[in-house]
Amino acid sequence: MTVTVADPTSALVPGAKVTLKALGRTTVIEKGTEDNGSVVFDLLQPGDYSLDVEGAGFVHYHIDRLTLQVRDRQTLKVNLKVAEAASTTVEVSAHAEGISSDAAQGVALDQQYLKNLPVNGRNAESLILMAPGITTAAGGRGGGGFNANGLRSNTNYFMLDGVSLNSPASGGGFGGGGPMGPGGPAPGGGSSTEMIIIDAMQEMKVQTSSFAPEFGRTPGAQVVMTSRSGSNNLHGSLYDYERSDSFDANNWFANAGGYGKGRERQERPGGVLGGPVVHNKTFFFVSFEKLKLQAPQSIVADVPDMKSRSTAWPALQPYLNAFLIPALRKNLTNPRFHRVF
């Protein structure tokens, strides 16, 4: 974040004291403006900050809240007012919007956004399709992943807190090069959020084009994620997502054959907890999520009936008995096997 300080005549103000404070963690960074009236704050964590600007002979300027997103590069210009003699005043701005200097095209999804939108399967990757130039791999008929601007799904790059999540590539497209090298899907075959649950994710940014040179490992989309951290206040949440077959329709083929519906159960309990270890200095944040899924499968197929099994040649019987036992449908004599599990 770059802050430029100027006076009412738009002349630059060197030597002004600029204080940036992280809300929630009370981390304070103080710097003075250079001869060009600017000061640069590097390596800031995404989140909310307050800003104070003080200069000799000028009114104290204060901004209650500044929001920095992941991979954000903002430029903020502050115009100070000349202070009156023998008076102390503070100019307060509740909120200020900086001008982003990042030319990358994409979309940023923060924690509040992820929390309020229904996400299928508790996987934030389903929201990546909201970014420009993103389509499902193979038109939705592939085995997962997504295509950015027509490129293969194994050319996307995933990072969590500055660390690569990519696995070595195999097959066509870009080669391997190790987990930190180019190419390859994220762990688990291309899912960007199998290494972190949604409630533990602070923000995710999907860059599809014009991204900075440090993202030059692969030509596909650059998915950058940051995890949440603790603060001076103890905070957390507990949840349990459940799914039952009571609200599901029967398999079409099983329903057409007059068979019953399979049993389906899904439970996804979890929670997060964060807080201070040493006030204003050290914090902790832990997360847990468990998935228990019982998904039904319905198979309808012709199999040998019991009479064929018993009258077949002894050498052929082991092969016939390898088939599952048939279940006869009502009012039908044709032996057909049906199993729901």
ZICORPE-V445583 format. One record per residue. N is the residue number from 1. D_FIRST is the distance of its C-alpha to the first C-alpha in Angstrom with 1 decimal. Layout:
N|D_FIRST, N|D_FIRST
//
This chain:
1|0.0, 2|3.8, 3|6.6, 4|10.1, 5|13.2, 6|16.5, 7|20.0, 8|22.4, 9|23.6, 10|20.1, 11|20.5, 12|17.6, 13|17.7, 14|17.3, 15|17.8, 16|16.2, 17|15.2, 18|11.9, 19|12.3, 20|10.2, 21|12.9, 22|13.2, 23|16.0, 24|19.0, 25|18.4, 26|18.0, 27|15.6, 28|14.6, 29|12.2, 30|13.2, 31|12.3, 32|13.9, 33|13.0, 34|14.6, 35|17.5, 36|15.5, 37|14.0, 38|10.4, 39|8.4, 40|5.8, 41|5.1, 42|6.6, 43|8.9, 44|8.0, 45|10.9, 46|11.1, 47|12.5, 48|12.6, 49|11.2, 50|12.6, 51|11.4, 52|14.0, 53|14.4, 54|17.7, 55|19.5, 56|23.2, 57|25.2, 58|22.6, 59|22.3, 60|20.0, 61|17.2, 62|16.3, 63|14.5, 64|16.2, 65|14.0, 66|10.5, 67|10.8, 68|8.5, 69|10.9, 70|11.9, 71|10.6, 72|8.0, 73|5.7, 74|4.9, 75|5.9, 76|7.7, 77|10.9, 78|13.0, 79|16.7, 80|18.6, 81|22.4, 82|25.0, 83|26.6, 84|30.4, 85|32.7, 86|33.6, 87|31.3, 88|28.4, 89|26.2, 90|22.9, 91|21.2, 92|19.8, 93|17.9, 94|18.5, 95|15.7, 96|13.1, 97|11.9, 98|8.8, 99|9.8, 100|9.1, 101|9.4, 102|11.0, 103|14.8, 104|16.1, 105|18.7, 106|19.3, 107|19.1, 108|17.2, 109|19.5, 110|18.4, 111|21.0, 112|22.3, 113|22.9, 114|24.8, 115|26.7, 116|28.1, 117|29.2, 118|32.4, 119|31.7, 120|34.8, 121|35.6, 122|32.5, 123|30.6, 124|27.2, 125|28.1, 126|30.3, 127|27.3, 128|25.9, 129|28.6, 130|26.6, 131|24.2, 132|25.4, 133|27.8, 134|28.7, 135|32.4, 136|34.4, 137|35.9, 138|39.4, 139|39.3, 140|39.3, 141|42.3, 142|40.5, 143|40.1, 144|36.5, 145|33.1, 146|31.7, 147|31.5, 148|28.5, 149|29.5, 150|33.0, 151|32.2, 152|33.9, 153|32.6, 154|32.6, 155|29.9, 156|27.1, 157|24.7, 158|23.7, 159|21.2, 160|20.9, 161|18.3, 162|18.0, 163|21.8, 164|24.0, 165|26.5, 166|28.6, 167|32.3, 168|34.3, 169|35.5, 170|39.2, 171|41.4, 172|40.2, 173|36.9, 174|34.5, 175|35.9, 176|34.9, 177|33.3, 178|32.9, 179|30.4, 180|27.5, 181|29.0, 182|29.0, 183|30.8, 184|32.3, 185|31.7, 186|29.9, 187|32.3, 188|35.1, 189|35.5, 190|32.3, 191|31.0, 192|27.3, 193|27.8, 194|30.8, 195|28.8, 196|27.1, 197|28.5, 198|26.8, 199|26.7, 200|24.9, 201|22.2, 202|18.9, 203|17.7, 204|18.7, 205|17.3, 206|19.9, 207|19.1, 208|22.3, 209|21.6, 210|19.4, 211|17.3, 212|15.6, 213|18.3, 214|17.7, 215|19.3, 216|22.4, 217|24.9, 218|26.4, 219|26.6, 220|26.6, 221|24.0, 222|21.1, 223|21.0, 224|18.2, 225|18.9, 226|17.6, 227|20.2, 228|20.3, 229|20.5, 230|22.6, 231|21.9, 232|24.0, 233|26.0, 234|28.5, 235|27.9, 236|29.5, 237|31.6, 238|34.8, 239|36.0, 240|38.9, 241|39.1, 242|42.7, 243|44.5, 244|48.3, 245|50.8, 246|52.2, 247|49.9, 248|50.2, 249|52.8, 250|55.2, 251|55.0, 252|56.5, 253|59.1, 254|60.0, 255|60.4, 256|62.6, 257|64.8, 258|65.2, 259|63.3, 260|61.2, 261|57.5, 262|55.6, 263|53.9, 264|50.1, 265|48.0, 266|44.3, 267|42.7, 268|39.0, 269|38.5, 270|35.3, 271|32.9, 272|29.8, 273|29.4, 274|26.6, 275|26.6, 276|26.4, 277|28.4, 278|27.5, 279|26.0, 280|22.3, 281|22.5, 282|23.9, 283|24.0, 284|25.9, 285|25.9, 286|28.8, 287|29.9, 288|33.3, 289|34.7, 290|38.2, 291|39.8, 292|43.5, 293|44.8, 294|48.4, 295|48.6, 296|52.0, 297|53.5, 298|56.6, 299|59.0, 300|62.1, 301|64.4, 302|68.0, 303|69.4, 304|73.0, 305|75.0, 306|76.9, 307|80.2, 308|78.9, 309|77.4, 310|80.7, 311|83.0, 312|81.1, 313|82.2, 314|81.3, 315|79.3, 316|77.2, 317|76.7, 318|73.7, 319|71.8, 320|72.7, 321|71.8, 322|68.4, 323|67.6, 324|66.6, 325|69.4, 326|69.8, 327|69.6, 328|72.0, 329|70.8, 330|73.2, 331|75.9, 332|75.0, 333|77.0, 334|74.6, 335|72.9, 336|69.1, 337|66.6, 338|63.8, 339|61.4, 340|58.4, 341|56.2
//
